[in-house]
Amino acid sequence: MLLCNKCGKKYSMNESVWQCECSGLLDIDFKAILNFNEIKRRPPTMWRYREAIPIENDINIVSFNEGFTPIVDYSTSSGNVLLKLDYFFPTGSYKDRGASVLISKANEIGVKKVIEDSSGNAGCAIAAYCAKAKIECEIYVPQDTSIAKLTQVKAYGAKLNIVNGNRLQTAQKALQDAKNTYYASHTYNPFFFQGTKTLAFEVFEQLNDSIPDYIFIPTGNGTMFIGVYLGFMDLAQNGYIDNLPKLIAIQSENCAPIFKQYKENLKAPQKVEEKYTLAEGIAINEPIRSNQIIDIIKKTNGDVITVNEQEIKDALIRLSLDGFYIEPTSASALAGFLKYKPCGKSLVVLTGFGLKSNDKIQKIISEFM
């Protein structure tokens, strides 16, 4: 069932709702079942965890056989780290995990049109899966979204609305229009997190039924951060792990509302001034699920840290010279690891492919070279 985390009202998972009538955020109360004896015999996609994903009928699944992205060892001055290459997806970012589940549910309940707002990657993912499902799609993006992402959204046949404003203003415009249309939001709609949580299952399998001590995740709206926590909780509730990894949220120093709220022990979400940052994917100056993210940080004995523009550039160049072509938002995760210097097995999630930010990367490379 869908459960409001504000007033507690319950909704059927087959209702086309994405927010409670009290304006509270919805979460999913669902018992995930994991049986790895059976799972290990299935094809290497995120849908191998079928019984842990709340879609009722297989016929409604919208998928490109995505998932099970590689993990590679990587050596740094701060020690060895595992890199989860989660940009190895059909649209070039981890957002395909959430889009596959969310659009599968939209397909299941008979939705004919969706809208979504995004800094780029989520919009690309929702547009692609809607194209496969033949669901009409409208994407709202801020005016400074990279040309590559705009082109990708249009290529999938989605209607593109470029909002003359920042990320928050874009979300406000989409919210206004979502009153009469299904909101396939990667922040409001809880089915998205049921896709991103599959990263935790993959990590467990790929590390021979074990988990890292630390996981470093670029965090703006928290779609990966929240999902990964849900996934490890599913593993714990099914008896496969006894503890959770420490989840470390990485924010840009130029846009760090979660860092401010957590470090200053503030109860209410904080809106901060949004300065330009290379890490556009986490440039969210008022994340609606910040309280949930901070609660997860505390429950996992994790942390939130910021990285500056030079640290992001340095991490991007370092990864590029070692053959990893990722967008600056992804590089912020490695920058966070290098800054944090953890004692224990660590994993960094690389979230988006570099071709999505060629314009930014070209400038960085020209400065460096």
Secondary structure, DSSP 8 states (H G I E B T S, - for coil): -EEETTT--EE-TTS--SS-TTS--EEE-------HHHHTTS-SSGGGGGGGS--S-GGG----S-----EEEEEETTEEEEEEETT-STTSBTHHHHHHHHHHHHHHTT--EEEEE-SSHHHHHHHHHHHHHT-EEEEEEETT--HHHHHHHHHTT-EEEEESS-HHHHHHHHHHHTTSSEE--TTT-TTTHHHHTHHHHHHHHHTTS---SEEEEE-SS-HHHHHHHHHHHHHHHTTS-SS--EEEEEEETTB-HHHHHHHTT-SS---------S-GGG--SS-TTHHHHHHHHHHTT-EEEEE-HHHHHHHHHHHHHTT--B-HHHHHHHHHHHHH--SS-EEEEE-BBGGGGHHHHHHHHHHH-
